[in-house]
Protein backbone atom coordinates (compact mmCIF):
# COMPACT_ATOMS: atom_id res chain seq x y z
CA UNK A 1 0.00 0.00 0.00
CA UNK A 2 1.18 3.48 -0.72
CA UNK A 3 1.42 5.88 2.22
CA UNK A 4 -1.65 7.70 0.95
CA UNK A 5 -3.66 4.48 0.70
CA UNK A 6 -2.50 3.47 4.18
CA UNK A 7 -3.59 6.83 5.59
CA UNK A 8 -7.00 6.48 3.95
CA UNK A 9 -7.35 2.95 5.32
CA UNK A 10 -6.44 4.07 8.82
CA UNK A 11 -8.87 6.99 8.63
CA UNK A 12 -11.65 4.64 7.52
CA UNK A 13 -10.95 2.24 10.39
CA UNK A 14 -11.03 5.11 12.88
CA UNK A 15 -14.33 6.41 11.48
CA UNK A 16 -15.82 2.92 11.73
CA UNK A 17 -14.66 2.67 15.36
CA UNK A 18 -16.17 6.02 16.25
CA UNK A 19 -19.46 5.20 14.52
CA UNK A 20 -19.72 1.87 16.35
CA UNK A 21 -19.15 3.55 19.70
CA UNK A 22 -21.67 6.30 18.90
CA UNK A 23 -24.27 3.68 17.97
CA UNK A 24 -23.55 1.75 21.18
CA UNK A 25 -24.02 4.86 23.32
CA UNK A 26 -27.22 5.71 21.45
CA UNK A 27 -28.63 2.27 22.24
CA UNK A 28 -27.47 2.45 25.86
CA UNK A 29 -29.49 5.61 26.53
CA UNK A 30 -32.73 4.27 25.08
CA UNK A 31 -35.64 3.49 27.39
CA UNK A 32 -35.46 -0.20 26.48
CA UNK A 33 -31.67 -0.42 26.88
CA UNK A 34 -31.90 -3.19 29.48
CA UNK A 35 -33.63 -5.66 27.14
CA UNK A 36 -31.46 -8.60 26.14
CA UNK A 37 -31.55 -7.67 22.46
CA UNK A 38 -30.35 -4.12 23.18
CA UNK A 39 -27.59 -5.28 25.52
CA UNK A 40 -26.43 -7.77 22.88
CA UNK A 41 -26.33 -5.03 20.25
CA UNK A 42 -24.29 -2.78 22.53
CA UNK A 43 -21.84 -5.60 23.27
CA UNK A 44 -21.47 -6.37 19.56
CA UNK A 45 -20.85 -2.74 18.68
CA UNK A 46 -18.31 -2.37 21.46
CA UNK A 47 -16.58 -5.52 20.23
CA UNK A 48 -16.49 -4.12 16.70
CA UNK A 49 -14.95 -0.90 17.99
CA UNK A 50 -12.32 -2.79 20.00
CA UNK A 51 -11.49 -4.94 16.98
CA UNK A 52 -11.08 -1.84 14.83
CA UNK A 53 -8.80 -0.32 17.45
CA UNK A 54 -6.69 -3.49 17.54
CA UNK A 55 -6.53 -3.58 13.74
CA UNK A 56 -5.37 0.01 13.66
CA UNK A 57 -2.69 -0.68 16.29
CA UNK A 58 -1.54 -3.80 14.42
CA UNK A 59 -1.44 -1.92 11.12
CA UNK A 60 0.67 0.83 12.68
CA UNK A 61 3.04 -1.71 14.24
CA UNK A 62 3.50 -3.52 10.92
CA UNK A 63 4.10 -0.26 9.09
CA UNK A 64 6.56 1.08 11.64
CA UNK A 65 8.25 -2.31 11.76
LINMO-V678982 format. One record per residue. PHI is phi in whole degrees, 0 to 359 (* if undefined). OMEGA is omega in whole degrees, 0 to 359 (999 if undefined). D_FIRST is the distance of its C-alpha to the first C-alpha in whole Angstrom. Layout:
BEGIN
PHI;OMEGA;D_FIRST
PHI;OMEGA;D_FIRST
END
This chain:
BEGIN
*;175;0
286;178;4
302;179;6
292;177;8
295;179;6
296;179;6
295;178;10
294;177;10
300;180;10
300;179;12
297;179;14
296;178;15
297;181;15
294;177;18
296;178;19
300;180;20
298;180;21
295;179;24
294;179;25
297;179;26
293;178;28
297;178;29
295;179;30
297;179;32
295;179;34
300;179;35
292;182;36
298;182;38
267;178;40
290;179;41
297;182;45
261;185;44
297;183;42
273;176;44
291;184;44
304;182;42
298;181;39
290;178;38
296;178;38
295;179;36
296;179;34
298;180;33
298;180;32
295;180;30
294;177;28
294;176;28
296;177;27
299;180;24
297;179;23
295;178;24
296;178;21
295;178;19
297;179;20
296;178;19
298;180;16
295;178;15
295;179;17
298;180;15
298;178;11
296;181;13
296;179;15
294;182;12
292;184;10
282;173;13
57;999;15
END
